[in-house]
Amino acid sequence: MAGVLIPANQDRAKLGIAMMLAAYLLFALIDTSVKWLVLAGLHAFQLSFMRYAGHFAISLALIGRGGMSFERFATRRPALVVLRSGLLISSTLFNFIALNYLPLTVTSAIMFSAPIIVSALSMPLLGERVGPVRWMAIVLGFAGILVVMRPFGEAFHWAELLTVYNAFALALYSILTRKLSGQVAPQTMQFYTGALGTVVLLPMAVISWSMPASPRDWALMLALGLWGWGGHELLTRAHGFAPANTLMPFTYSFMIYLTISSYLVFRTVPDQWTMLGAAIIVISGLIIWAREGHNAPVAQ
């Protein structure tokens, strides 16, 4: 029997990894498309609205399949659910603004300090113990951010501060997701994220609206919501097939995807400082991952 169970578990883990890789491919498609569209003259407010309007439409259709009663949309933790959604929405908007000024590789490198920030905040917010090795890795990760940003040099751009905010917002979003797991259904969280993003961003989208110049731009703009919903759905489902400590290293596929698309679409190659800083951030994240995996209880 044991010989049968192990391959089945391995197959489930492989499926979870495949879902994780697919999720971050969709997120990379969003960032690449948004950079293309903002350079074409469309505003970040408009694109953020389309990202969440599509997300909202899909979530509403799915959660309302069994009826549109109030109970199907209710949650026992409305304040935390709304705060979680607000963090993701603000992060998306600021990321779309930053993409108008920064290369994809810079925004992705800085935002991937989010797992490091999660580790730093896990002690005060979650009551988890953070040992000296993890603190060293956290300090190393923040050093990597400084290498990418070069805040006191000519290469520094103010939009990098928006990306730093995004990393902190995504870290808090991750912590709230962990706290709400098991208390609020993933579909409910998806619904509130789409609904809040649509309502909050609609007035700004109307004011800043510009018509896309080509059918290709229309297609990319309309696809943002589908890709956003699909990415988060795959991300959630991946954790049902494999534990977080198995999936975490594959999140860095996002940087690889964006490095490739940055070159293929925009002919942009990261400079040596961005590559060095990104490598430091990845090493820091992997040290934290390895340490958390070492300290984690063995599943029975």
N, C-alpha and C positions, 0 to 999 in steps of 0.2 A: 504493500500500500504506500509506503514512504516513497518508493521509487516512482510511483505515479504522481504523487502530490508535488514533488519538487519541480519536475518539468512544468506542471500546470502553473505553479507559482512563478516560475521563470517566464512563462509565456505571458502571464498577467503583468509582470514587471516590464517586459519588452513592449507590451501594448501601452502601458503608462508612459514609458519613455518616448514612444512614437507619438503619442498625443501631446506630450510636452514639446517635442520638436516641431510638431505641426502648429501648436498654439503660438510659439514664438516666431514661426514663419509668417503667420497672419499678422502679428504685431509689427513685424518688420515691413510687411506690405503696407500697413497703415502709415508708418513713419515715412517710408519712401514716397508713397503717393501724396502725403500731405506736403512734403518738401517740394515735390514737383508742382503741386497746385498753388502753394503760397508764392513760389517763384513765378507762376503764371498770372499772379495778381489776385487770387482769391484770399479772403481774410481768414485769420485763424478762428474768429468767432463763428463764421459761417461753417467752416469745416468741422469745428467742435460740435456745433449743433447737429450737423448731418450725421456725425459719428454716433451721437446719443439718440437722435430721432429714429434712426434705423434700429438701433439696439432696443429702444422702447417698443417699437412696433412688433418686433419678433417676440420679445418677452411677454407683451400683453396678449398676443395671440396664443402663446403656449400656456401661460398661467390661466387664461380664461377659457380653455377648451372644455373644462368641466362645468362651466357656468360663470357668470359675472357677479356673483354674490360678494358682499363685503368681506366675508370670512376668508375667502380665497386670497385676499390681498393684505390681510391683517398680520401684524407681527407684535410679539410681546416686547421687543426692544427697539421701538421706533427711533429713539434719539440716536442710539449707536448705529443703526442701519443708515440713517440720514447722514450722520457724520462720516461714516465710511464712504458713502457715495460721494459726498462733497469733496473728500480728499482726492478720490480718483478723478472726479470731474475737473477740479482745479489743476491737478497734475497734467491732465490731457490738454487743457487750454494753454497752460504755460509751455508745455512741450511743443505744441503746434506753433506758438509764437517764437520760441527759441529756434525752431527748425528753419525759420526765415533767415536766420543770421549765422547759424553754426552748422558745421558738417555733421552728418549722421553719426560718424564715429565718435565725435566729441560728446554729443548728447547721450549716446548709449553708454559710453564709458563712465560718465559721471552718474547717470541714473542707476548703474549697476553697483553703486555703493550702497543701495537700499538694504541688501541683506546684512551689510556691515553695521548700518545704523540700527536695524532691527536687533542685532546682537547687543549693541550698546544700550538700547532702550529696554531690553527684556528684563533687566534687573529692577529698574524703578517702576515699570508699568506692569510686568507680569510676575514679579517676585522671583525670577530665575537667578540662579547663581552664575556669575561670570568670573571665571578663573583668570589667572595671570596670562596664560597662553592666549586666551581669546582677547584679553585687553591689548596684548601686544599686536595681535592681528588687526584689531580695530584701529589702533594708532597707525599701523602700516597702511591700512586702507585709506584713512584720511590723508596720509602722505601721498598716496597715489592720486587722490583727487586734486591735491595742490599741484602735482606734476602735470596733470592734464590741463588744469586751469591757468597755471602760471599767473597768479593774481597780481603780481607786481611787475609784470613785463608788458611789452608792447602788444603781445599776442592776446592779452586778456580782452574779453568782450563782456559787456554787462549782461547779455543774455545767458551767460553761464550761471549767473546767480539764480535765474529762473529754474535752470536744470538742477541746481543744488536743492532748491525748494522741492522740486519734483521727487528727488531721492528721499527726502524726509517725509513727504506726503505719502509716497508709496510704502515706506517703512511703517508708518502709522496705519495705513490701509491694511497692510499685511497683518499687523498685530490685532487690529479690530476683527479682521476676518477669522483669525485664530480664536479670538474670544467668542465670536458669534457662531462658530462651527458647532453643529449639534443643537443649537437653539433656534436658528433661522434657516429655512430651506434655501439652497443655492438659487432656485428659480425666483424666490421672493426677493433676495438681494439683487439679482439681475434686474428684476422689474423696477425696484426703487432707484437703482442707479440710472437706468434708462429714463425713467419718468422725471427724476429731479434734473438730470442733465438737459432734457428737452425743454422743461419749463423755464429753467434759469437762463439758458442760452438763447432761447427764442427771440427775446427783444433785441439782444445785441446782434443776432444773426440777421434780423430784418433790417436794422440800421446799416449794417456793413455789407449787405448782400451784393454780389457781383455775379453776372451770368457766366458760366463756363464757356470757354471759347470754342470747344470742339466736342464731338460725341465721346471721344476718349476721356476728356476731363469730366464730362457728366458721369461716365461709367465709373471712373475712379472715385468721384465724390459720393455717388450712391452706394458704392461698395464698402465705404468706411464703416457704416453701421453693421453690416453683415459680418465683416471681418472682426470687428470689435466684439460682437456678441459671440461669434464662433470661437475666437481666441480664449475668451473667459470661460466658455462652456467646456472646451477641451482641457483647459488648465484645471478646472474643478474636477472633471471626470478622471483626469490623469492621477489625481491623488487618491482615487478610489481603487486604482489598480496597483499602485506602488507607493511606498512610504516617501515622505518628503526628503529624507536623507539620501534616497536613491535617485530622486529626480533632480535635486538641486544643481549638480554640475552641468546638467543639460540646459539650464536656463542661459548659460553663456553662449549658446548657439545664436542668440539674438545679436550679439556683437559680430559674429561671423557673417550672419545674413546681411547685416547692415554694411559691413565692410565691402562685401561683394556687390550689393546693390549700389552703394555709394560710388564704386568704380565704374560699374556697368552703365548706370544711368547718368551720373553727374561727372564722371571722370575725375573723382576726388580720391586721393590716396592719403591716409593718415600720416602725419609727420612723426618723427622719431619720439618726440615728447609725448604725443598722444598714445603711441604704441607702448612706450615705457610705463606711463601712468596706468593705462588699461591693464597691462600685465601685472603691475603691483596690486591693483584692485582685485583682479581675478585670483591671484595667489592668496591675498588676504581672505577673500571669500571662501576659498577652498580650505584654508587652515581652519576657519571657523566651522565649516561644514564637517571636516574630519574630526574636529574636537567634539562637536555636538553629537556626531555619530558614535564616537567613542564613549561618551557619557550617557547616551540614551539607553533606556532599558531594553532588554532583548524581548522581542515579541514572542508570545507563546502560541 
